[in-house]
């Protein structure tokens, strides 16, 4: 989910639209300053594209491969 917000003060954000999540839900934020957001967004999209290409749906399941090392 991607949201835009305005900084109210150092500990509060005003969201442009409601999250649609119950009170008390925890979220993780990636902060991009509006002046540099375009370039950062481009890099983030490129990174995601490359990860999707490297680990596509036709990729074998490696979830049990690391378990023998534990």
Buried (B, 14 or more C-beta within 10 A) or exposed (E): EEEEEEEEEEEEBEEEEEEEEEEEEEEEEEEEEEEEEEEEEEEEEEEEEEEEEEEEEEEEEEEEEEEEEE
